Amino acid sequence: MLFRTLAAAAALLVATGAAQAEFTLDDRFTDADGDLIADIPSDESQLVDPSTLIFAYTPVEDPAVYAEVWADFLDHLEQATGKSVQFFPVQSNAAQIEAMRAGRLHIAGFNTGSNPLAVACAGFRPFAMMAAEDGSYGYEMEIITYPGSGIENVEDIRGKQLAFTSETSNSGFKAPSAILKGEFDMVAGEDFEPVFSGAHDNSILGVANKDYIAASIANSVKARMIDRDVVSEDQLEVVYQSQTFPTTGYGVVYNLKPELQQQIRDAFFSYDWEGTPLAEEFGRNGEDQFIPITFQEDWAVIRQIDEANGVQYTCD
């Protein structure tokens, strides 16, 4: 098993020509303060104050499971804002971004890799992330296989198949693509066959059931699936593990009224996790609170990974 520090990963990306690219927002938005997220409109006619707020969690696993997990928190949001709050079960990262861009989604948790696109194209303003009691946070990208597959290290994937999740996923595509190219001189389509499962749970189940010989996944999803007995540890082997990346970023769409944005923000940080479905589910990863984050600082390495992969944030 291979381990890398975040600094080493960043150095690797720079070595492959990935100097930090300028991050720009869609023309619909302004960023007068230079914090890389859309400003709240100063023109009151551009602000929205919906009677019902729509919340969506990143589509990493079965949406029906997470409707129940988030129910108590959404009750807390209702009390904090005085508004009805509905859970919106999205099926893909693209659908989640499009919903916010179209004004149908107000509060969301976007996965690590989707955050830059949501910020640039949908006016997403992230401000929170889950963390452990000591403030530590994040997950690691792992490349996994199954026992007896014949894959004992990353180089053994040459000439074989590697399952990614989706092109907007950090651990499911962006990070492994940059690392495989920069560290192992392995490029998808040339040195191995890429396939896309659509979600981390699909990739993990695919490897456990031997449908995929190898896959790149977020180990936080794997840990929750093992804890719920969806898969067992002895069905999976890890051949590569990265250092920690930031996890799902939570925030709001840019054009909610400022006082409503503040109420929502306050609700995240005042939520009492003890004994809640949220604590039961995400406590599997050691997470038990929301902590403040900034897109400018906490997503710098993710933007660098995107640059290494030649990603462009196209908003059309």
Sequence and secondary structure as in RCSB ss.txt:
>XXXX:A:sequence
MLFRTLAAAAALLVATGAAQAEFTLDDRFTDADGDLIADIPSDESQLVDPSTLIFAYTPVEDPAVYAEVWADFLD
HLEQATGKSVQFFPVQSNAAQIEAMRAGRLHIAGFNTGSNPLAVACAGFRPFAMMAAEDGSYGYEMEIITYPGSG
IENVEDIRGKQLAFTSETSNSGFKAPSAILKGEFDMVAGEDFEPVFSGAHDNSILGVANKDYIAASIANSVKARM
IDRDVVSEDQLEVVYQSQTFPTTGYGVVYNLKPELQQQIRDAFFSYDWEGTPLAEEFGRNGEDQFIPITFQEDWA
VIRQIDEANGVQYTCD
>XXXX:A:secstr
     HHHHHHHHHHTT         TT   TT SSS    SSGGG B  SEEEEEE  SS HHHHHHHHHHHHH
HHHHHHSSEEEE   SSHHHHHHHHHTTS  EEEE TTTHHHHHHHH EEEEEEEE TTS   EEEEEEE TTSS
  SGGGGTTSEEEE  TT IIIIIHHHHHHHHHH   BTTTBEEEE SSHHHHHHHHHTTSSSEEEEEHHHHHHH
HHTTSS GGG EEEEEEEEE   EEEEETTB HHHHHHHHHHHHH   TTSHHHHHHGGGT  EEEE  HHHHTH
HHHHHHHHTT      
